[in-house]
Amino acid sequence: MKNTVKKWLPTEHRMRAWLGAGRMGRWLTARKGLWSLHRRALAGGIAVGLFIGLTPTVGFQTPLILAGALILRVNFPMAFLALWVSNPLTTPVLYWAFNRLGAWVFGDHLTFGALANLNSYLQVFLEQSAFMWLGSLLLAVPAAVLGYSGFIWLWRYGTVRRWRRRAESRAATPADPA
């Protein structure tokens, strides 16, 4: 599977040709993990993508994904794929759920006394925005952790399964009497 995915990813030579031969292009292509197919880089990409995808950052998600992938040295294409958990069809439902979750968990505990002297519409907007951000963080952090650990577990499961199949096939073939 790794070879199949590797065929679709751009090579370092093609990336340099696309980005240019300048300092920034060389720096981006030299970053370890950004295009790597290592299990930790892939799992980290899923975690970053899920975290950014489950926060109300529409319009800024791709630059945030790129910055997170560069800083944390995780796989950018995997992060971009995981970002699509919040696609144009699910975003309104997710934002509503974030708001309701934040209001349910933090509604009685947060006081917005400093907002009392603001316009009532602005006050309601800021309160609901705070609930939406807090609710999204309540979902984004566990989703990122579960995405990372789930991918690592699945990778390990697949590796052990291949090892067992290989050992069984070796045991099933008769030895050459030489």
Salt bridges, closest charged atoms under 4 A:
GLU12 OE2 - ARG16 NH2 2.91
